[in-house]
Amino acid sequence: MSSAPSADFFQPLRADDPAVVGGYRLVAVLGAGGMGKVYLSYTPGGRPIAIKVIRAEFSEDPEFRRRFQQEVRAAQRVQGLYTAPVIDSDTEAAQPWLATAYVPGPSLAHAVSLYGGLPTRSVLLLTVGVAEALHVIHGAGIIHRDLKPANVLLASDGPRVIDFGIARAADSTALTNTGVSVGTPAFMAPEQASTGTVTPATDVFALGQIAAFAAIGASAYGDGSSHAVLYRIVHEDPDLSGLPAELRPVVTRCLRREPADRPSLSEIIELCHEAADEPLRQGEDWLPQAVAGSITERLKLPAPAPTPAPTAPGTTPTPTEASPRSPAPSTPPTPPAAPPHTPTGLAAAPTQAATSQPALGTPPPPYAQPTYPQPTHPQHAYPQPIYAPGYRTPPPAFFHAPGFAPPQPPRRKRTGLIVAGSIAAAVIGLAVIGYLLPDGKEKAGDSKASSSGATGGSATRGSSQKQADPKPVSYRGIDVPQNHQLQLADSPPRPAEEPTGAGVMYGHADLYYYRDTLFGDEKVGSANGKLVLLKNSEKGSLKTCREVTRFTEKIGLDQLTDGSQICVLSKAGHISVATYRGESGDKDSTTYIKLDLTIWRNAEDVQQD
């Protein structure tokens, strides 16, 4: 790094921090959280960006990677004035990462901790801006799920909502089930805290909490242990005694327990305008002077690392010298197993070998080969061409020129091939006739051929043999948290939430565990098949599960004891015997059941709805 950070919020890189991520040279550390670390970097054009690198523990979880990839794709569709847009990402890297626009401003949590609650007008403008951000986020099919003061940044021209939807990638992984905290209980909605259900109204409740926090300077449900705060959220009313009167109509409606009773985002914006003494307009003066000064400090960015000097012809730079802005070496390096990631919209500099028409005696130009132009909005981006593995640069230009085909060599007569093909066809025809003759004899009653074994497998050709049963696979001691599901096709079956957000009872689970903490309703069920609770006299096996007919879709936990066996028959054709091993005590505010599973995959024909 060429210069020291200007303030404590630009921390120098440590020995264990990477120097380059995805082609971006890192400059400073912006912060760290439950999911990863955030770094400051610059685009080749000099624009500052924030790069979040996911923790190695999450990177090793296949379910997290799958969800993270989905959420990043969805986040790239969000283009709002009050959101930090996703600039680039690589979900397949050893440690996945994503880059967003750098927002020079403190988080709401940081500002309130240093300067206390905000003035009423600032809170109204904050609420309007976050409501607009949620409108765009929900329009892209995303529920934030983790809206809290730390995820709202205060820029000079209004708030910015960050990390929308990303928490969903982590909240059902095995890592979070062992104690890594991703969400903040103090800002959960009642339905989220009790049953794990999330809807757009869940974010509205969090918005009400954020508005109260910004005005009061503390959580409306108080402090303390996660259990105590969650209990108050579910069962008690918030403490709004310190809330200004102008803010009460919008905050009280957002914090209603029933999701259906909460206002829409457009109603929230209208309520804020009605509460304001003058028209609400975002501007440079929307924040108190002390907070605005903090923004000024964050504009004093540390300088980017200098671009390495070009190497001499015939030499290859070391990996630490590479950057998005480095010119390509004159001698092409050995192609890697897979093309390295380059920042979106930036092409790697062409090597001499891949230039379509190189001038004799001249090295390739040090600038990047043009790529297809990309529009501003990622959802309308044109697909980039895909090249064969090992290419660092595109094939020659005529492969892509519209309406132009590469020159073809003159055709030559292939008389020898035609003759050889005719002979081969005749040989194949004779072989087919010889192959069919033994079957004809058997059908005519030639018992000698079949009994002597001379025909071997021919005796059974054409007959329909019953397919052998699949071998069982067993998994022991699977902890299934409340409102989580299992898919029998997964190996091993890993507890997860319903990815559509509809809840496990209405999703696509082969087997789920549902628990309603308010009414004490607990059951196991299937949203993608049928269940059969076996009697004590029935032994769980593939044969038993195929023969029993007492089908149901839900079984109450009060019907189960340690050792109870349940046949699970999924519509996908998988069959399993789930052995219930009891219910855990309170573990990180979540109740678990323990199951042993024996699975026969593809044991039945797929059922069509």
C-alpha positions as semicolon CSV with decimal commas, in nm:
position;residue;x (nm);y (nm);z (nm)
1;M;0,000;0,000;0,000
2;S;0,140;0,335;-0,099
3;S;-0,007;0,544;0,178
4;A;-0,144;0,494;0,523
5;P;-0,520;0,508;0,577
6;S;-0,654;0,846;0,680
7;A;-0,867;0,722;0,969
8;D;-0,937;0,418;1,185
9;F;-1,205;0,292;0,947
10;F;-0,933;0,225;0,685
11;Q;-0,729;-0,049;0,849
12;P;-0,404;-0,166;0,689
13;L;-0,388;-0,511;0,535
14;R;-0,255;-0,783;0,764
15;A;-0,025;-1,068;0,680
16;D;-0,318;-1,310;0,643
17;D;-0,513;-1,078;0,409
18;P;-0,491;-1,144;0,034
19;A;-0,316;-0,885;-0,182
20;V;-0,542;-0,937;-0,484
21;V;-0,899;-1,068;-0,512
22;G;-1,044;-1,146;-0,853
23;G;-0,793;-0,920;-1,023
24;Y;-0,858;-0,627;-0,788
25;R;-0,561;-0,509;-0,581
26;L;-0,672;-0,459;-0,220
27;V;-0,586;-0,134;-0,045
28;A;-0,733;-0,144;0,307
29;V;-0,970;-0,331;0,536
30;L;-1,312;-0,168;0,575
31;G;-1,458;-0,409;0,828
32;A;-1,545;-0,766;0,919
33;G;-1,866;-0,948;1,007
34;G;-2,018;-1,289;1,061
35;M;-1,994;-1,385;0,693
36;G;-1,663;-1,237;0,591
37;K;-1,428;-0,944;0,559
38;V;-1,474;-0,626;0,354
39;Y;-1,184;-0,460;0,171
40;L;-1,134;-0,134;-0,017
41;S;-1,014;-0,156;-0,376
42;Y;-1,036;0,038;-0,701
43;T;-1,156;-0,036;-1,051
44;P;-0,901;0,015;-1,333
45;G;-1,068;0,351;-1,392
46;G;-0,999;0,458;-1,033
47;R;-1,348;0,421;-0,881
48;P;-1,343;0,292;-0,522
49;I;-1,529;-0,032;-0,453
50;A;-1,595;-0,252;-0,150
51;I;-1,511;-0,622;-0,187
52;K;-1,664;-0,871;0,056
53;V;-1,467;-1,196;0,080
54;I;-1,665;-1,481;0,235
55;R;-1,517;-1,668;0,531
56;A;-1,341;-1,994;0,450
57;E;-1,578;-2,187;0,682
58;F;-1,877;-2,092;0,466
59;S;-1,684;-2,153;0,145
60;E;-1,648;-2,520;0,234
61;D;-2,025;-2,569;0,259
62;P;-2,178;-2,676;-0,079
63;E;-2,527;-2,561;0,025
64;F;-2,394;-2,217;0,109
65;R;-2,219;-2,190;-0,227
66;R;-2,538;-2,285;-0,411
67;R;-2,747;-2,029;-0,226
68;F;-2,479;-1,760;-0,242
69;Q;-2,468;-1,798;-0,619
70;Q;-2,847;-1,760;-0,639
71;E;-2,852;-1,455;-0,413
72;V;-2,569;-1,278;-0,595
73;R;-2,746;-1,327;-0,927
74;A;-3,063;-1,182;-0,776
75;A;-2,875;-0,893;-0,614
76;Q;-2,728;-0,796;-0,951
77;R;-3,081;-0,718;-1,069
78;V;-3,126;-0,453;-0,798
79;Q;-3,062;-0,106;-0,940
80;G;-3,190;0,158;-0,698
81;L;-3,087;0,503;-0,581
82;Y;-3,077;0,385;-0,219
83;T;-2,890;0,058;-0,265
84;A;-2,521;-0,019;-0,318
85;P;-2,515;-0,196;-0,657
86;V;-2,326;-0,520;-0,705
87;I;-2,039;-0,448;-0,947
88;D;-1,868;-0,785;-0,980
89;S;-1,849;-1,129;-0,816
90;D;-1,701;-1,476;-0,833
91;T;-1,909;-1,740;-0,657
92;E;-1,681;-2,023;-0,776
93;A;-1,358;-1,889;-0,624
94;A;-1,183;-2,075;-0,342
95;Q;-1,332;-1,804;-0,119
96;P;-1,636;-1,654;-0,294
97;W;-1,653;-1,274;-0,311
98;L;-1,862;-0,991;-0,443
99;A;-1,782;-0,627;-0,512
100;T;-2,020;-0,335;-0,461
101;A;-1,992;0,038;-0,503
102;Y;-1,807;0,199;-0,213
103;V;-2,036;0,416;0,001
104;P;-1,844;0,690;0,188
105;G;-2,050;0,702;0,504
106;P;-2,085;0,539;0,845
107;S;-2,344;0,275;0,918
108;L;-2,650;0,382;1,115
109;A;-2,529;0,162;1,401
110;H;-2,190;0,336;1,407
111;A;-2,337;0,686;1,381
112;V;-2,587;0,632;1,665
113;S;-2,323;0,475;1,890
114;L;-2,100;0,783;1,847
115;Y;-2,348;1,070;1,821
116;G;-2,676;0,939;1,964
117;G;-3,021;0,953;1,805
118;L;-3,087;1,151;1,487
119;P;-3,322;1,453;1,452
120;T;-3,679;1,381;1,347
121;R;-3,633;1,517;0,993
122;S;-3,326;1,296;0,944
123;V;-3,521;0,991;1,065
124;L;-3,808;1,067;0,825
125;L;-3,566;1,100;0,532
126;L;-3,392;0,782;0,645
127;T;-3,722;0,593;0,660
128;V;-3,832;0,717;0,317
129;G;-3,499;0,622;0,161
130;V;-3,491;0,272;0,312
131;A;-3,855;0,219;0,207
132;E;-3,761;0,307;-0,151
133;A;-3,466;0,069;-0,132
134;L;-3,691;-0,215;-0,008
135;H;-3,936;-0,142;-0,289
136;V;-3,660;-0,206;-0,546
137;I;-3,523;-0,507;-0,355
138;H;-3,865;-0,670;-0,324
139;G;-3,931;-0,595;-0,691
140;A;-3,630;-0,813;-0,776
141;G;-3,784;-1,103;-0,581
142;I;-3,555;-1,062;-0,278
143;I;-3,643;-1,039;0,091
144;H;-3,362;-0,874;0,286
145;R;-3,413;-1,089;0,597
146;D;-3,134;-0,913;0,789
147;L;-3,224;-0,544;0,774
148;K;-3,054;-0,378;1,070
149;P;-2,864;-0,055;1,148
150;A;-2,532;-0,211;1,048
151;N;-2,672;-0,275;0,698
152;V;-2,786;0,085;0,642
153;L;-2,508;0,325;0,541
154;L;-2,547;0,703;0,571
155;A;-2,422;0,871;0,252
156;S;-2,425;1,245;0,190
157;D;-2,730;1,223;-0,037
158;G;-2,934;0,967;0,156
159;P;-2,917;0,616;0,305
160;R;-2,789;0,305;0,127
161;V;-2,913;-0,046;0,204
162;I;-2,649;-0,319;0,169
163;D;-2,626;-0,699;0,201
164;F;-2,981;-0,754;0,075
165;G;-3,066;-1,123;0,053
166;I;-2,712;-1,242;0,122
167;A;-2,795;-1,363;0,474
168;R;-3,025;-1,631;0,329
169;A;-2,724;-1,808;0,184
170;A;-2,585;-1,869;0,532
171;D;-2,875;-1,903;0,772
172;S;-2,936;-2,274;0,707
173;T;-2,584;-2,404;0,661
174;A;-2,426;-2,649;0,899
175;L;-2,197;-2,369;1,017
176;T;-2,476;-2,150;1,150
177;N;-2,620;-2,451;1,328
178;T;-2,299;-2,479;1,528
179;G;-2,298;-2,131;1,670
180;V;-2,192;-1,880;1,401
181;S;-2,435;-1,590;1,420
182;V;-2,547;-1,420;1,099
183;G;-2,865;-1,233;1,187
184;T;-2,937;-0,987;1,468
185;P;-3,220;-1,107;1,698
186;A;-3,302;-0,753;1,818
187;F;-3,429;-0,660;1,468
188;M;-3,619;-0,976;1,376
189;A;-3,994;-0,980;1,320
190;P;-4,219;-1,194;1,546
191;E;-4,293;-1,449;1,273
192;Q;-3,923;-1,470;1,188
193;A;-3,826;-1,525;1,551
194;S;-4,097;-1,784;1,625
195;T;-4,134;-1,990;1,306
196;G;-3,862;-1,867;1,071
197;T;-4,121;-1,737;0,825
198;V;-4,009;-1,440;0,617
199;T;-4,215;-1,226;0,379
200;P;-4,184;-0,867;0,253
201;A;-4,374;-0,768;0,569
202;T;-4,080;-0,903;0,770
203;D;-3,862;-0,627;0,623
204;V;-4,133;-0,371;0,704
205;F;-4,114;-0,468;1,072
206;A;-3,735;-0,428;1,060
207;L;-3,780;-0,085;0,899
208;G;-3,999;0,021;1,192
209;Q;-3,729;-0,098;1,430
210;I;-3,461;0,094;1,238
211;A;-3,666;0,415;1,249
212;A;-3,718;0,377;1,626
213;F;-3,350;0,297;1,679
214;A;-3,241;0,603;1,477
215;A;-3,469;0,834;1,678
216;I;-3,433;0,689;2,028
217;G;-3,072;0,578;2,001
218;A;-3,152;0,226;2,128
219;S;-3,354;-0,082;2,032
220;A;-3,728;-0,057;2,090
221;Y;-3,724;-0,405;2,248
222;G;-3,434;-0,340;2,481
223;D;-3,104;-0,516;2,529
224;G;-3,000;-0,842;2,690
225;S;-2,959;-1,202;2,580
226;S;-3,094;-1,319;2,245
227;H;-3,355;-1,532;2,422
228;A;-3,487;-1,239;2,624
229;V;-3,501;-1,001;2,326
230;L;-3,673;-1,257;2,103
231;Y;-3,929;-1,330;2,373
232;R;-4,015;-0,959;2,402
233;I;-4,045;-0,928;2,024
234;V;-4,290;-1,219;2,007
235;H;-4,495;-1,151;2,321
236;E;-4,455;-0,788;2,434
237;D;-4,504;-0,436;2,297
238;P;-4,204;-0,219;2,208
239;D;-4,089;0,064;2,435
240;L;-4,158;0,377;2,230
241;S;-4,167;0,622;2,522
242;G;-3,870;0,816;2,381
243;L;-4,006;0,832;2,027
244;P;-4,104;1,178;1,892
245;A;-4,476;1,219;1,828
246;E;-4,426;1,281;1,456
247;L;-4,278;0,934;1,415
248;R;-4,533;0,735;1,615
249;P;-4,790;0,672;1,336
250;V;-4,539;0,511;1,100
251;V;-4,335;0,323;1,363
252;T;-4,632;0,176;1,554
253;R;-4,792;0,048;1,235
254;C;-4,466;-0,110;1,113
255;L;-4,421;-0,287;1,449
256;R;-4,759;-0,461;1,457
257;R;-4,728;-0,831;1,537
258;E;-4,946;-0,957;1,254
259;P;-4,774;-0,919;0,915
260;A;-5,104;-0,844;0,743
261;D;-5,160;-0,543;0,970
262;R;-4,838;-0,370;0,869
263;P;-4,843;-0,092;0,607
264;S;-4,712;-0,126;0,255
265;L;-4,395;0,055;0,154
266;S;-4,592;0,318;-0,038
267;E;-4,807;0,380;0,271
268;I;-4,493;0,422;0,481
269;I;-4,360;0,688;0,244
270;E;-4,695;0,868;0,251
271;L;-4,707;0,860;0,632
272;C;-4,358;1,010;0,647
273;H;-4,455;1,296;0,417
274;E;-4,764;1,365;0,627
275;A;-4,552;1,379;0,943
276;A;-4,298;1,624;0,798
277;D;-4,327;2,000;0,859
278;E;-4,183;2,071;0,513
279;P;-4,148;1,864;0,196
280;L;-3,896;1,583;0,233
281;R;-3,609;1,623;-0,012
282;Q;-3,282;1,436;0,012
283;G;-2,984;1,670;0,007
284;E;-2,645;1,746;0,154
285;D;-2,805;1,874;0,477
286;W;-3,013;1,571;0,564
287;L;-2,778;1,462;0,846
288;P;-2,650;1,642;1,156
289;Q;-2,318;1,820;1,111
290;A;-2,123;1,571;1,323
291;V;-2,236;1,275;1,113
292;A;-2,176;1,468;0,791
293;G;-1,818;1,531;0,910
294;S;-1,770;1,157;0,941
295;I;-1,868;1,123;0,575
296;T;-1,604;1,382;0,481
297;E;-1,340;1,178;0,660
298;R;-1,438;0,868;0,465
299;L;-1,382;1,055;0,139
300;K;-1,011;1,079;0,223
301;L;-0,939;0,739;0,071
302;P;-0,599;0,573;0,089
303;A;-0,426;0,582;-0,247
304;P;-0,431;0,264;-0,456
305;A;-0,116;0,061;-0,492
306;P;0,099;0,169;-0,787
307;T;0,062;-0,024;-1,108
308;P;0,364;-0,250;-1,160
309;A;0,605;-0,140;-1,433
310;P;0,585;-0,338;-1,760
311;T;0,820;-0,635;-1,766
312;A;1,094;-0,681;-2,023
313;P;1,003;-0,869;-2,343
314;G;1,015;-1,244;-2,304
315;T;0,954;-1,244;-1,929
316;T;0,638;-1,329;-1,736
317;P;0,531;-1,128;-1,429
318;T;0,488;-1,309;-1,102
319;P;0,131;-1,348;-0,966
320;T;0,188;-1,071;-0,712
321;E;0,260;-0,829;-0,996
322;A;-0,065;-0,903;-1,182
323;S;-0,352;-0,660;-1,165
324;P;-0,649;-0,558;-1,383
325;R;-0,444;-0,268;-1,511
326;S;-0,118;-0,454;-1,588
327;P;-0,018;-0,485;-1,955
328;A;0,008;-0,835;-2,097
329;P;0,352;-0,993;-2,135
330;S;0,489;-1,032;-2,485
331;T;0,545;-1,406;-2,439
332;P;0,220;-1,595;-2,368
333;P;0,229;-1,790;-2,040
334;T;0,121;-2,152;-2,016
335;P;-0,262;-2,164;-2,018
336;P;-0,410;-2,259;-1,680
337;A;-0,663;-2,537;-1,626
338;A;-0,946;-2,283;-1,630
339;P;-0,955;-1,917;-1,741
340;P;-0,889;-1,681;-1,448
341;H;-1,162;-1,445;-1,339
342;T;-1,135;-1,087;-1,460
343;P;-1,352;-0,798;-1,344
344;T;-1,686;-0,774;-1,525
345;G;-1,662;-0,580;-1,851
346;L;-1,280;-0,603;-1,858
347;A;-1,108;-0,836;-2,102
348;A;-0,766;-0,985;-2,043
349;A;-0,498;-0,835;-2,267
350;P;-0,446;-1,050;-2,579
351;T;-0,134;-1,256;-2,616
352;Q;0,062;-1,272;-2,938
353;A;-0,051;-1,628;-3,011
354;A;-0,419;-1,535;-3,000
355;T;-0,402;-1,219;-3,217
356;S;-0,590;-1,283;-3,537
357;Q;-0,353;-1,105;-3,776
358;P;-0,027;-1,007;-3,600
359;A;0,208;-0,776;-3,781
360;L;0,539;-0,940;-3,855
361;G;0,817;-0,836;-3,621
362;T;0,590;-0,632;-3,391
363;P;0,471;-0,731;-3,041
364;P;0,098;-0,733;-2,963
365;P;-0,054;-0,404;-2,844
366;P;-0,067;-0,353;-2,464
367;Y;-0,437;-0,272;-2,463
368;A;-0,728;-0,509;-2,407
369;Q;-0,910;-0,665;-2,699
370;P;-1,264;-0,522;-2,732
371;T;-1,549;-0,725;-2,589
372;Y;-1,918;-0,702;-2,660
373;P;-2,053;-0,378;-2,508
374;Q;-2,249;-0,431;-2,191
375;P;-2,551;-0,213;-2,101
376;T;-2,581;-0,046;-1,764
377;H;-2,832;-0,291;-1,615
378;P;-2,701;-0,644;-1,551
379;Q;-3,042;-0,800;-1,611
380;H;-3,019;-0,697;-1,977
381;A;-2,652;-0,784;-2,021
382;Y;-2,549;-0,948;-2,345
383;P;-2,389;-1,288;-2,299
384;Q;-2,014;-1,291;-2,344
385;P;-1,871;-1,554;-2,583
386;I;-1,743;-1,871;-2,421
387;Y;-1,410;-2,004;-2,536
388;A;-1,252;-2,343;-2,505
389;P;-1,072;-2,417;-2,175
390;G;-0,717;-2,292;-2,168
391;Y;-0,775;-1,981;-2,384
392;R;-0,688;-1,654;-2,211
393;T;-0,795;-1,453;-2,518
394;P;-1,065;-1,497;-2,784
395;P;-1,006;-1,703;-3,100
396;P;-0,935;-1,509;-3,421
397;A;-1,182;-1,237;-3,515
398;F;-1,352;-1,424;-3,798
399;F;-1,506;-1,663;-3,541
400;H;-1,731;-1,379;-3,424
401;A;-1,779;-1,153;-3,728
402;P;-2,153;-1,152;-3,813
403;G;-2,233;-1,305;-4,149
404;F;-1,875;-1,413;-4,215
405;A;-1,769;-1,778;-4,227
406;P;-1,407;-1,890;-4,212
407;P;-1,256;-1,999;-4,547
408;Q;-1,310;-2,364;-4,625
409;P;-1,045;-2,586;-4,789
410;P;-1,133;-2,724;-5,135
411;R;-1,338;-3,041;-5,128
412;R;-1,173;-3,361;-5,243
413;K;-1,346;-3,671;-5,366
414;R;-1,368;-3,944;-5,107
415;T;-1,419;-4,251;-5,331
416;G;-1,216;-4,473;-5,096
417;L;-1,428;-4,371;-4,798
418;I;-1,752;-4,447;-4,984
419;V;-1,631;-4,798;-5,076
420;A;-1,510;-4,863;-4,721
421;G;-1,840;-4,742;-4,583
422;S;-2,036;-4,975;-4,809
423;I;-1,831;-5,274;-4,699
424;A;-1,873;-5,181;-4,332
425;A;-2,250;-5,150;-4,377
426;A;-2,267;-5,497;-4,531
427;V;-2,066;-5,648;-4,247
428;I;-2,290;-5,482;-3,987
429;G;-2,601;-5,608;-4,166
430;L;-2,473;-5,968;-4,161
431;A;-2,385;-5,934;-3,791
432;V;-2,735;-5,814;-3,709
433;I;-2,892;-6,108;-3,893
434;G;-2,666;-6,350;-3,706
435;Y;-2,753;-6,181;-3,379
436;L;-3,126;-6,229;-3,433
437;L;-3,117;-6,594;-3,544
438;P;-3,073;-6,752;-3,196
439;D;-3,377;-6,566;-3,063
440;G;-3,584;-6,695;-3,350
441;K;-3,484;-7,051;-3,267
442;E;-3,583;-7,009;-2,906
443;K;-3,920;-6,875;-3,004
444;A;-3,962;-7,182;-3,226
445;G;-3,902;-7,410;-2,930
446;D;-3,531;-7,497;-2,960
447;S;-3,491;-7,601;-2,597
448;K;-3,148;-7,750;-2,662
449;A;-2,990;-7,412;-2,733
450;S;-3,135;-7,260;-2,419
451;S;-3,051;-7,548;-2,185
452;S;-2,695;-7,601;-2,305
453;G;-2,596;-7,242;-2,227
454;A;-2,447;-7,200;-2,575
455;T;-2,659;-6,894;-2,637
456;G;-2,555;-6,733;-2,302
457;G;-2,728;-6,399;-2,258
458;S;-2,926;-6,451;-2,580
459;A;-3,180;-6,658;-2,393
460;T;-3,301;-6,353;-2,206
461;R;-3,277;-6,097;-2,487
462;G;-3,608;-5,929;-2,549
463;S;-3,750;-6,045;-2,215
464;S;-3,832;-5,791;-1,943
465;Q;-3,625;-5,868;-1,632
466;K;-3,716;-5,698;-1,304
467;Q;-3,462;-5,429;-1,218
468;A;-3,256;-5,499;-0,906
469;D;-3,341;-5,297;-0,596
470;P;-3,101;-5,013;-0,517
471;K;-2,861;-5,056;-0,230
472;P;-2,955;-4,869;0,090
473;V;-2,744;-4,581;0,220
474;S;-2,758;-4,497;0,590
475;Y;-2,700;-4,168;0,774
476;R;-2,693;-4,149;1,151
477;G;-2,763;-3,865;1,393
478;I;-2,896;-3,594;1,160
479;D;-3,001;-3,285;1,359
480;V;-3,297;-3,116;1,187
481;P;-3,372;-2,766;1,326
482;Q;-3,727;-2,639;1,349
483;N;-3,877;-2,533;1,015
484;H;-3,602;-2,704;0,816
485;Q;-3,629;-2,972;0,552
486;L;-3,438;-3,264;0,400
487;Q;-3,413;-3,383;0,042
488;L;-3,353;-3,757;0,007
489;A;-3,155;-3,708;-0,315
490;D;-2,885;-3,511;-0,134
491;S;-2,579;-3,700;-0,015
492;P;-2,563;-3,649;0,271
493;P;-2,908;-3,505;0,337
494;R;-2,845;-3,157;0,477
495;P;-3,108;-2,959;0,672
496;A;-3,212;-2,643;0,486
497;E;-3,495;-2,394;0,471
498;E;-3,738;-2,385;0,182
499;P;-3,550;-2,173;-0,078
500;T;-3,867;-2,008;-0,213
501;G;-3,947;-1,860;0,128
502;A;-4,290;-2,024;0,127
503;G;-4,212;-2,230;0,438
504;V;-4,137;-2,600;0,462
505;M;-4,503;-2,700;0,489
506;Y;-4,577;-2,547;0,148
507;G;-4,249;-2,606;-0,033
508;H;-4,084;-2,908;-0,192
509;A;-3,947;-3,099;0,107
510;D;-3,921;-3,477;0,105
511;L;-3,918;-3,458;0,486
512;Y;-3,947;-3,157;0,717
513;Y;-3,975;-3,066;1,085
514;Y;-4,220;-2,786;1,166
515;R;-4,254;-2,621;1,506
516;D;-4,481;-2,332;1,603
517;T;-4,345;-2,189;1,928
518;L;-4,657;-1,979;1,991
519;F;-4,908;-2,265;1,983
520;G;-4,682;-2,560;2,061
521;D;-4,763;-2,734;1,733
522;E;-4,486;-2,978;1,633
523;K;-4,489;-3,223;1,347
524;V;-4,283;-3,397;1,084
525;G;-4,422;-3,398;0,733
526;S;-4,360;-3,420;0,362
527;A;-4,447;-3,161;0,096
528;N;-4,319;-3,386;-0,182
529;G;-4,452;-3,731;-0,096
530;K;-4,624;-3,942;0,167
531;L;-4,545;-4,074;0,513
532;V;-4,641;-4,391;0,698
533;L;-4,586;-4,430;1,073
534;L;-4,495;-4,796;1,120
535;K;-4,638;-5,005;1,401
536;N;-4,410;-5,161;1,660
537;S;-4,461;-5,500;1,493
538;E;-4,350;-5,368;1,152
539;K;-3,979;-5,356;1,075
540;G;-3,864;-5,068;0,860
541;S;-3,742;-5,199;0,526
542;L;-3,781;-5,132;0,155
543;K;-4,032;-5,417;0,128
544;T;-4,238;-5,288;0,419
545;C;-4,247;-4,930;0,286
546;R;-4,368;-5,057;-0,052
547;E;-4,650;-5,258;0,100
548;V;-4,794;-5,027;0,370
549;T;-5,085;-4,805;0,266
550;R;-5,166;-4,592;0,574
551;F;-5,048;-4,279;0,397
552;T;-5,044;-3,933;0,553
553;E;-4,855;-3,609;0,496
554;K;-4,802;-3,500;0,859
555;I;-4,726;-3,681;1,184
556;G;-4,735;-3,505;1,521
557;L;-4,432;-3,537;1,744
558;D;-4,663;-3,650;2,025
559;Q;-4,713;-3,972;1,824
560;L;-4,340;-4,050;1,821
561;T;-4,109;-4,207;2,076
562;D;-3,740;-4,286;2,059
563;G;-3,706;-4,558;1,795
564;S;-4,031;-4,483;1,605
565;Q;-3,991;-4,553;1,234
566;I;-4,150;-4,361;0,948
567;C;-4,158;-4,463;0,583
568;V;-4,097;-4,165;0,354
569;L;-4,202;-4,214;-0,009
570;S;-4,106;-3,912;-0,221
571;K;-4,264;-3,831;-0,554
572;A;-3,913;-3,830;-0,702
573;G;-3,899;-4,208;-0,650
574;H;-3,683;-4,224;-0,337
575;I;-3,784;-4,431;-0,034
576;S;-3,648;-4,389;0,317
577;V;-3,697;-4,524;0,668
578;A;-3,659;-4,234;0,912
579;T;-3,595;-4,346;1,271
580;Y;-3,686;-4,082;1,530
581;R;-3,420;-4,040;1,801
582;G;-3,581;-3,772;2,014
583;E;-3,599;-3,395;2,044
584;S;-3,311;-3,181;2,167
585;G;-3,332;-2,920;2,438
586;D;-3,294;-2,551;2,372
587;K;-2,986;-2,508;2,152
588;D;-2,901;-2,153;2,039
589;S;-3,272;-2,065;2,069
590;T;-3,361;-2,336;1,814
591;T;-3,514;-2,678;1,881
592;Y;-3,387;-2,983;1,693
593;I;-3,505;-3,333;1,631
594;K;-3,256;-3,612;1,566
595;L;-3,312;-3,868;1,291
596;D;-3,143;-4,175;1,150
597;L;-3,210;-4,223;0,779
598;T;-3,184;-4,528;0,555
599;I;-3,246;-4,429;0,194
600;W;-3,309;-4,630;-0,122
601;R;-3,267;-4,380;-0,404
602;N;-3,462;-4,425;-0,729
603;A;-3,649;-4,720;-0,582
604;E;-3,984;-4,637;-0,748
605;D;-4,108;-4,471;-1,064
606;V;-4,129;-4,094;-1,050
607;Q;-4,482;-3,976;-0,966
608;Q;-4,631;-3,703;-1,184
609;D;-4,857;-3,441;-1,025
